[in-house]
Amino acid sequence: MSHMPSTPPTSPTPSEKRRAKAARRAGEFPPAPEPLAVPVFDSHTHLDLTVQEAGVPGGATGDPVEALIAAAAKNGVDRLVQVGVDVDSSRWGAELAGRNDAVLAAVALHPNEAPRLADLDEALREIEALAAQPRVRGVGETGMDTFRTGDDGRSAQETSFRAHIAIAKRHGKALIIHDREAHADVLRILDDEGAPDTVVLHCFSGDAEFAAECVRRGYHLSFAGTITFGSAANLRAAAAITPPELMMVETDAPYLTPAPHRGRPNASYLIPITVRALAAARDIDVDELCATISATGERVFGPWR
């Protein structure tokens, strides 16, 4: 019979997990890939978390956020969408977008944050106030995550998602959805509430069948570095049937670093790897896909400059 401790171990908090990852990642940014000839944008990045957890590539000096933005631009990624996950990061992103014309912001409570909040209503009021700002062009990332959040937190998660849908509609902003092992729930809630005019599935994680349903609804599918993973045949099949005008590309930095650099920190300058994988999956010229993605960004989020 195995020994059982008298007191069950305490699970690390999200902050503790991030700090542990930061210790493993610091100073390990991959080398820059070949720059893109036609610029694109990163539809989903966390510059604040990248700096906190990994620093900056190449040991750049000066403002670390500006260094990340400059490294991206040097590689053909000339615009970014900074995405919030709680009130503080959403406020920070809105302020950054207000002073840097390469950055637009999205604001929200991450679905795994919502169940942990003591006052969800007050946090949602703060997100709504931020959503009214002119350089805030998205409401997200919001959605459903049945992988990280158990049954006890599902109600708060769904309440938060429904509230974010309403905020996006009231302010005419794109809705950016985090969907982890929750495809049916996401579609059900969107149907219940009525989807905003513009919906983006961040880090698309479904198969070709789910992609076809999202395309039928006119949703945008944003593909991350996961499409480069050897095990991601389902994502490549999904990309193959997605019209280029409904495609976007993202890092979700500092996470989801594309192959062959998995396990190292991600940043927007690595977008060319993912774009080239997308072009191969879609059997389309890289420059043509970049031009289409760039135009889609202006249509979905409006002009950066």
The 8 nearest C-alpha neighbors of each residue, nearest first, counted from 0:
[[1, 2, 3, 4, 5, 7, 6, 8],
 [2, 0, 3, 4, 5, 7, 6, 8],
 [1, 3, 4, 0, 5, 7, 6, 8],
 [2, 4, 1, 5, 7, 6, 0, 8],
 [5, 3, 6, 7, 2, 8, 1, 9],
 [4, 6, 3, 7, 8, 2, 9, 1],
 [7, 5, 4, 8, 3, 9, 2, 10],
 [6, 8, 4, 9, 5, 3, 10, 2],
 [9, 7, 10, 6, 4, 11, 5, 3],
 [10, 8, 11, 7, 6, 12, 15, 4],
 [9, 11, 8, 12, 7, 13, 15, 16],
 [12, 10, 15, 16, 9, 13, 14, 8],
 [11, 13, 15, 14, 16, 10, 17, 9],
 [12, 14, 16, 15, 17, 11, 18, 10],
 [15, 13, 17, 12, 16, 18, 11, 19],
 [16, 14, 12, 18, 17, 13, 11, 19],
 [15, 17, 13, 19, 14, 18, 11, 20],
 [16, 18, 14, 20, 19, 15, 21, 13],
 [19, 17, 21, 15, 20, 16, 14, 22],
 [20, 18, 16, 22, 21, 17, 15, 23],
 [19, 21, 17, 23, 18, 22, 24, 16],
 [20, 22, 52, 18, 24, 19, 23, 53],
 [23, 21, 19, 20, 24, 25, 18, 52],
 [22, 24, 20, 21, 25, 19, 263, 27],
 [25, 23, 21, 22, 53, 27, 263, 264],
 [26, 24, 53, 27, 22, 21, 23, 54],
 [25, 27, 28, 24, 53, 54, 56, 58],
 [26, 28, 25, 24, 263, 29, 264, 53],
 [27, 29, 56, 264, 26, 263, 30, 265],
 [30, 28, 27, 31, 260, 263, 264, 56],
 [31, 29, 32, 28, 56, 269, 57, 260],
 [30, 32, 29, 269, 33, 268, 74, 34],
 [33, 31, 34, 30, 269, 271, 272, 74],
 [32, 34, 35, 31, 74, 271, 272, 36],
 [35, 33, 74, 75, 32, 36, 271, 73],
 [34, 36, 75, 37, 74, 271, 38, 33],
 [35, 37, 38, 34, 75, 286, 289, 74],
 [38, 36, 35, 286, 289, 290, 39, 75],
 [39, 37, 75, 76, 35, 77, 36, 289],
 [40, 38, 293, 76, 289, 77, 75, 292],
 [39, 41, 78, 76, 79, 77, 42, 293],
 [42, 40, 249, 79, 43, 248, 80, 267],
 [41, 43, 249, 80, 40, 248, 79, 247],
 [44, 42, 249, 251, 80, 41, 82, 250],
 [43, 45, 251, 252, 81, 250, 82, 46],
 [46, 44, 48, 47, 252, 81, 82, 49],
 [45, 47, 49, 48, 44, 50, 64, 81],
 [48, 46, 50, 49, 45, 51, 64, 88],
 [47, 49, 51, 45, 50, 46, 52, 253],
 [50, 48, 253, 46, 52, 47, 53, 51],
 [49, 51, 54, 47, 48, 53, 52, 46],
 [52, 50, 48, 49, 53, 47, 54, 21],
 [51, 53, 21, 49, 50, 48, 54, 18],
 [52, 54, 25, 49, 50, 24, 21, 51],
 [53, 55, 50, 51, 52, 49, 25, 26],
 [54, 56, 58, 63, 59, 67, 50, 57],
 [57, 55, 28, 58, 59, 54, 26, 67],
 [56, 58, 59, 55, 28, 26, 30, 60],
 [57, 59, 56, 55, 60, 26, 54, 63],
 [60, 58, 57, 55, 66, 56, 61, 63],
 [61, 59, 58, 62, 63, 66, 55, 57],
 [60, 62, 63, 59, 66, 65, 64, 58],
 [61, 63, 65, 64, 66, 60, 59, 67],
 [64, 62, 66, 65, 61, 55, 67, 50],
 [63, 65, 67, 66, 62, 68, 46, 50],
 [64, 66, 68, 62, 67, 63, 69, 61],
 [65, 67, 63, 69, 64, 68, 70, 62],
 [68, 66, 70, 64, 69, 65, 71, 55],
 [67, 69, 65, 71, 66, 70, 72, 64],
 [68, 70, 66, 72, 71, 67, 65, 73],
 [71, 69, 67, 73, 68, 72, 268, 66],
 [70, 72, 268, 76, 68, 267, 74, 69],
 [73, 71, 77, 76, 69, 75, 74, 70],
 [72, 74, 70, 71, 75, 69, 34, 76],
 [75, 73, 34, 71, 72, 268, 76, 35],
 [74, 76, 38, 35, 72, 34, 73, 77],
 [77, 75, 72, 71, 39, 40, 38, 74],
 [76, 78, 72, 75, 40, 38, 39, 71],
 [79, 77, 40, 101, 76, 102, 41, 39],
 [80, 78, 41, 102, 40, 42, 81, 101],
 [79, 81, 103, 42, 43, 104, 102, 82],
 [82, 80, 104, 44, 45, 92, 105, 103],
 [83, 81, 105, 45, 104, 44, 43, 106],
 [82, 84, 89, 106, 88, 107, 85, 105],
 [83, 85, 109, 108, 107, 88, 140, 89],
 [86, 84, 108, 88, 87, 83, 89, 107],
 [85, 87, 89, 88, 90, 126, 122, 108],
 [88, 86, 90, 89, 85, 91, 83, 84],
 [87, 89, 91, 83, 90, 85, 86, 92],
 [90, 88, 83, 106, 86, 92, 91, 87],
 [89, 91, 87, 93, 88, 92, 86, 94],
 [92, 90, 88, 94, 89, 93, 87, 95],
 [93, 91, 95, 89, 94, 90, 104, 81],
 [92, 94, 96, 90, 104, 95, 91, 135],
 [93, 95, 97, 91, 92, 96, 90, 98],
 [96, 94, 92, 97, 98, 93, 99, 91],
 [97, 95, 102, 103, 93, 99, 98, 94],
 [96, 98, 94, 95, 99, 134, 93, 100],
 [97, 99, 95, 96, 100, 94, 102, 93],
 [100, 98, 96, 101, 102, 97, 95, 103],
 [99, 101, 102, 304, 303, 98, 96, 97],
 [102, 100, 78, 99, 79, 303, 77, 103],
 [103, 101, 96, 79, 100, 80, 99, 78],
 [102, 104, 80, 96, 134, 135, 81, 79],
 [105, 103, 135, 81, 80, 93, 92, 96],
 [104, 106, 137, 82, 138, 135, 139, 136],
 [105, 107, 89, 83, 138, 139, 82, 126],
 [108, 106, 139, 140, 83, 84, 138, 126],
 [107, 109, 85, 84, 141, 112, 113, 110],
 [108, 110, 84, 112, 141, 111, 140, 107],
 [111, 109, 156, 112, 113, 141, 142, 143],
 [110, 112, 109, 113, 148, 114, 147, 144],
 [113, 111, 109, 110, 115, 114, 108, 116],
 [112, 114, 115, 110, 116, 156, 111, 155],
 [115, 113, 152, 155, 116, 112, 156, 111],
 [116, 114, 113, 112, 117, 111, 152, 119],
 [117, 115, 118, 119, 113, 114, 112, 122],
 [116, 118, 119, 115, 114, 113, 120, 121],
 [119, 117, 116, 120, 121, 122, 123, 115],
 [118, 120, 122, 116, 121, 123, 117, 113],
 [121, 119, 123, 122, 118, 124, 159, 125],
 [120, 122, 124, 123, 119, 118, 125, 126],
 [121, 123, 119, 125, 124, 120, 126, 118],
 [122, 124, 126, 120, 125, 121, 127, 119],
 [125, 123, 121, 127, 122, 126, 120, 128],
 [124, 126, 128, 122, 123, 127, 129, 121],
 [127, 125, 123, 129, 128, 124, 107, 130],
 [126, 128, 130, 124, 125, 129, 166, 123],
 [127, 129, 125, 126, 130, 131, 124, 132],
 [128, 130, 126, 131, 127, 132, 125, 90],
 [131, 129, 127, 128, 132, 135, 126, 106],
 [130, 132, 129, 128, 170, 133, 127, 135],
 [131, 133, 135, 130, 129, 134, 128, 93],
 [132, 134, 135, 131, 136, 130, 97, 93],
 [135, 133, 103, 132, 96, 136, 97, 104],
 [136, 134, 104, 132, 133, 105, 130, 137],
 [135, 137, 172, 300, 105, 134, 104, 173],
 [138, 136, 105, 173, 172, 174, 135, 139],
 [139, 137, 174, 106, 105, 167, 107, 175],
 [140, 138, 175, 107, 141, 106, 105, 174],
 [139, 141, 175, 176, 109, 107, 177, 84],
 [140, 142, 139, 176, 109, 110, 177, 160],
 [143, 141, 177, 176, 160, 110, 178, 185],
 [142, 144, 178, 110, 181, 177, 185, 145],
 [145, 143, 179, 146, 178, 181, 147, 148],
 [144, 146, 148, 147, 180, 181, 149, 179],
 [145, 147, 144, 148, 180, 179, 149, 181],
 [148, 146, 145, 144, 149, 111, 179, 110],
 [149, 147, 145, 146, 152, 111, 144, 153],
 [150, 148, 151, 152, 145, 153, 147, 146],
 [149, 151, 153, 152, 148, 154, 145, 156],
 [150, 152, 149, 153, 154, 148, 114, 155],
 [153, 151, 114, 150, 154, 155, 149, 148],
 [152, 154, 156, 150, 155, 151, 157, 149],
 [153, 155, 157, 156, 152, 158, 151, 150],
 [156, 154, 158, 114, 157, 153, 152, 159],
 [157, 155, 153, 159, 154, 110, 158, 113],
 [156, 158, 160, 154, 159, 155, 153, 161],
 [159, 157, 155, 161, 156, 160, 154, 162],
 [158, 160, 162, 156, 157, 161, 155, 163],
 [161, 159, 157, 163, 142, 162, 158, 141],
 [160, 162, 164, 158, 163, 159, 157, 165],
 [161, 163, 159, 165, 160, 164, 158, 166],
 [164, 162, 166, 160, 165, 161, 167, 159],
 [165, 163, 161, 167, 162, 166, 160, 168],
 [164, 166, 162, 168, 163, 167, 169, 161],
 [167, 165, 163, 169, 168, 164, 127, 170],
 [168, 166, 172, 164, 170, 165, 169, 138],
 [167, 169, 171, 165, 195, 166, 170, 164],
 [168, 170, 166, 167, 171, 165, 172, 164],
 [171, 169, 167, 168, 172, 166, 131, 130],
 [170, 172, 168, 167, 169, 173, 195, 196],
 [173, 171, 167, 137, 136, 170, 138, 174],
 [172, 174, 137, 197, 198, 138, 175, 167],
 [173, 175, 198, 138, 137, 167, 139, 199],
 [176, 174, 139, 199, 140, 138, 200, 201],
 [177, 175, 200, 142, 141, 140, 201, 199],
 [176, 178, 142, 141, 140, 201, 143, 179],
 [179, 177, 143, 181, 144, 142, 176, 182],
 [178, 180, 144, 181, 146, 145, 177, 143],
 [179, 181, 145, 182, 146, 144, 178, 143],
 [180, 182, 179, 184, 178, 183, 143, 145],
 [183, 181, 185, 184, 180, 186, 178, 179],
 [184, 182, 186, 185, 181, 187, 188, 180],
 [185, 183, 187, 181, 186, 182, 188, 143],
 [184, 186, 182, 188, 183, 187, 181, 189],
 [185, 187, 189, 183, 184, 188, 190, 182],
 [188, 186, 184, 190, 185, 189, 183, 191],
 [189, 187, 191, 190, 185, 186, 192, 184],
 [188, 190, 186, 194, 192, 193, 191, 187],
 [189, 191, 187, 193, 188, 192, 186, 194],
 [192, 190, 188, 189, 193, 187, 194, 186],
 [193, 191, 189, 190, 188, 194, 161, 164],
 [192, 194, 190, 189, 191, 195, 188, 164],
 [193, 195, 189, 192, 196, 190, 164, 198],
 [196, 194, 168, 197, 198, 167, 193, 174],
 [195, 197, 194, 198, 173, 168, 171, 172],
 [198, 196, 173, 195, 174, 199, 218, 299],
 [197, 199, 174, 218, 173, 219, 175, 195],
 [200, 198, 219, 175, 201, 220, 218, 176],
 [201, 199, 220, 176, 203, 221, 219, 175],
 [202, 200, 221, 203, 176, 177, 199, 175],
 [203, 201, 222, 223, 221, 204, 200, 249],
 [202, 204, 201, 222, 200, 221, 220, 205],
 [205, 203, 202, 234, 206, 179, 178, 222],
 [206, 204, 209, 203, 210, 234, 207, 233],
 [205, 207, 233, 237, 209, 208, 234, 210],
 [206, 208, 237, 210, 209, 236, 211, 233],
 [207, 209, 211, 210, 206, 212, 237, 205],
 [210, 208, 212, 211, 206, 207, 205, 213],
 [211, 209, 207, 213, 208, 212, 237, 214],
 [212, 210, 214, 208, 209, 213, 207, 215],
 [211, 213, 215, 209, 210, 214, 216, 208],
 [214, 212, 210, 216, 218, 215, 211, 209],
 [213, 215, 217, 211, 216, 212, 218, 210],
 [216, 214, 212, 213, 217, 211, 218, 210],
 [215, 217, 213, 214, 218, 212, 211, 219],
 [218, 216, 214, 215, 213, 219, 245, 198],
 [217, 219, 198, 213, 214, 216, 199, 220],
 [220, 218, 245, 199, 246, 198, 200, 221],
 [221, 219, 200, 246, 199, 203, 247, 245],
 [220, 222, 247, 248, 201, 202, 203, 246],
 [223, 221, 248, 202, 203, 249, 247, 220],
 [224, 222, 249, 202, 225, 250, 248, 226],
 [223, 225, 257, 226, 273, 255, 256, 227],
 [224, 226, 227, 223, 228, 255, 257, 231],
 [225, 227, 224, 228, 234, 231, 235, 223],
 [228, 226, 225, 258, 224, 257, 276, 229],
 [229, 227, 231, 225, 230, 226, 258, 257],
 [228, 230, 231, 227, 232, 226, 258, 225],
 [229, 231, 228, 232, 233, 227, 226, 225],
 [232, 230, 233, 234, 228, 229, 226, 235],
 [231, 233, 235, 234, 230, 236, 229, 226],
 [234, 232, 206, 236, 231, 235, 237, 207],
 [235, 233, 237, 231, 236, 232, 226, 206],
 [234, 236, 238, 232, 237, 280, 233, 239],
 [235, 237, 239, 233, 234, 238, 207, 232],
 [238, 236, 207, 234, 235, 206, 239, 210],
 [239, 237, 235, 241, 236, 240, 281, 234],
 [238, 240, 281, 236, 237, 280, 241, 235],
 [241, 239, 238, 237, 242, 236, 207, 211],
 [240, 242, 238, 239, 243, 237, 245, 214],
 [241, 243, 244, 245, 240, 246, 214, 239],
 [242, 244, 246, 245, 241, 291, 288, 292],
 [243, 245, 242, 246, 291, 295, 292, 294],
 [246, 244, 219, 243, 242, 220, 241, 247],
 [247, 245, 243, 220, 244, 221, 219, 292],
 [246, 248, 221, 292, 220, 222, 42, 245],
 [247, 249, 222, 221, 223, 42, 41, 274],
 [250, 248, 41, 42, 223, 43, 251, 222],
 [249, 251, 252, 223, 44, 267, 43, 224],
 [252, 250, 44, 43, 254, 249, 253, 255],
 [253, 251, 254, 265, 250, 44, 266, 45],
 [252, 254, 265, 49, 264, 266, 251, 48],
 [253, 255, 252, 251, 265, 256, 264, 250],
 [256, 254, 224, 225, 257, 251, 265, 250],
 [255, 257, 265, 261, 224, 254, 260, 264],
 [258, 256, 224, 227, 260, 261, 225, 259],
 [259, 257, 260, 261, 227, 228, 256, 224],
 [258, 260, 261, 257, 227, 228, 256, 29],
 [259, 261, 258, 257, 263, 256, 262, 29],
 [262, 260, 256, 258, 263, 257, 259, 255],
 [261, 263, 260, 264, 256, 24, 255, 254],
 [262, 264, 261, 24, 27, 260, 28, 265],
 [265, 263, 253, 28, 24, 53, 256, 254],
 [264, 266, 253, 256, 252, 254, 263, 255],
 [267, 265, 252, 268, 253, 269, 250, 264],
 [266, 268, 71, 269, 270, 250, 41, 76],
 [267, 269, 71, 266, 270, 74, 70, 76],
 [270, 268, 267, 271, 266, 272, 31, 32],
 [269, 271, 273, 272, 267, 268, 274, 250],
 [272, 270, 274, 273, 269, 275, 35, 34],
 [273, 271, 275, 270, 274, 269, 276, 32],
 [272, 274, 276, 270, 275, 224, 271, 277],
 [275, 273, 277, 271, 276, 272, 278, 270],
 [274, 276, 278, 277, 272, 273, 271, 285],
 [275, 277, 273, 279, 274, 278, 280, 227],
 [278, 276, 274, 280, 275, 279, 281, 273],
 [277, 279, 275, 283, 281, 276, 285, 280],
 [278, 280, 282, 276, 277, 281, 275, 283],
 [281, 279, 277, 239, 278, 235, 282, 276],
 [280, 282, 239, 278, 279, 283, 277, 238],
 [283, 281, 279, 280, 278, 284, 239, 277],
 [282, 284, 278, 281, 285, 279, 288, 287],
 [283, 285, 287, 286, 288, 278, 282, 279],
 [286, 284, 288, 287, 278, 275, 289, 283],
 [287, 285, 289, 288, 284, 37, 290, 36],
 [286, 288, 290, 284, 285, 289, 291, 283],
 [287, 289, 291, 285, 290, 286, 292, 284],
 [290, 288, 286, 292, 291, 287, 39, 37],
 [291, 289, 293, 287, 288, 292, 286, 294],
 [290, 292, 288, 294, 293, 289, 244, 295],
 [293, 291, 295, 289, 294, 290, 247, 288],
 [292, 294, 39, 290, 296, 295, 291, 289],
 [295, 293, 291, 297, 296, 292, 290, 298],
 [296, 294, 292, 298, 293, 297, 299, 291],
 [295, 297, 299, 293, 298, 294, 300, 292],
 [298, 296, 301, 302, 294, 295, 300, 299],
 [297, 299, 295, 296, 301, 300, 294, 302],
 [300, 298, 296, 297, 301, 295, 173, 197],
 [301, 299, 297, 136, 296, 298, 302, 173],
 [300, 302, 297, 298, 299, 303, 296, 136],
 [303, 301, 297, 304, 300, 298, 296, 103],
 [302, 304, 100, 101, 301, 103, 102, 78],
 [303, 302, 100, 101, 301, 102, 99, 78]]
